[in-house]
Amino acid sequence: MTAQNQIISDPAPWGQHLVLDFNGCPRELISDKKNILNWSNELVGAINMVAYGEPVVEHFATHSHEAAGYTLLQMIETSNIAAHFAENIGQVYIDVFSCKAFDVDVAVEVCKKYFRPTQANVHNMDRGFHKENQDKAKDFTEEVQDDRAA
């Protein structure tokens, strides 16, 4: 086995991934580009990250009533923050991924402050191949060998 395809079984997770689904957000907050930019800036600082460049914010999906809204991508030195704001239905979808740990409660509070959801799904997970998820990992070894044989 070469170094590039060695299996790593480090007990520590590679990164932390916070996934937030907000519902019931006031349209005036999630359709305001300045509010979205202010949120991103405060979130980066509040969770002790370092922004890598300026965020990209664009208005997308105007062909779809349900999906129309801004999308933000902010690279951080330890990975990224991504969010989509479905302004016509009051929903926000936020992903914070970092290989540096951060305080989930702080991140959630900053997001709530800027978008005032009435409901939220909050999922925080460790990413990578660490001890806790080794049994759940799908083995693609046979599939790769089958593809090469074809």
Sequence and secondary structure as in RCSB ss.txt:
>XXXX:A:sequence
MTAQNQIISDPAPWGQHLVLDFNGCPRELISDKKNILNWSNELVGAINMVAYGEPVVEHFATHSHEAAGYTLLQM
IETSNIAAHFAENIGQVYIDVFSCKAFDVDVAVEVCKKYFRPTQANVHNMDRGFHKENQDKAKDFTEEVQDDRAA
>XXXX:A:secstr
  GGG     SS SEEEEEEEEES  HHHHT HHHHHHHHHHHHHHTT  B S  EEEEE TT TTT EEEEEEE
ETTEEEEEEEETTTTEEEEEEEESS   HHHHHHHHHHHH  SEEEEEEEEESS GGGGGG    HHHHHHHHH 
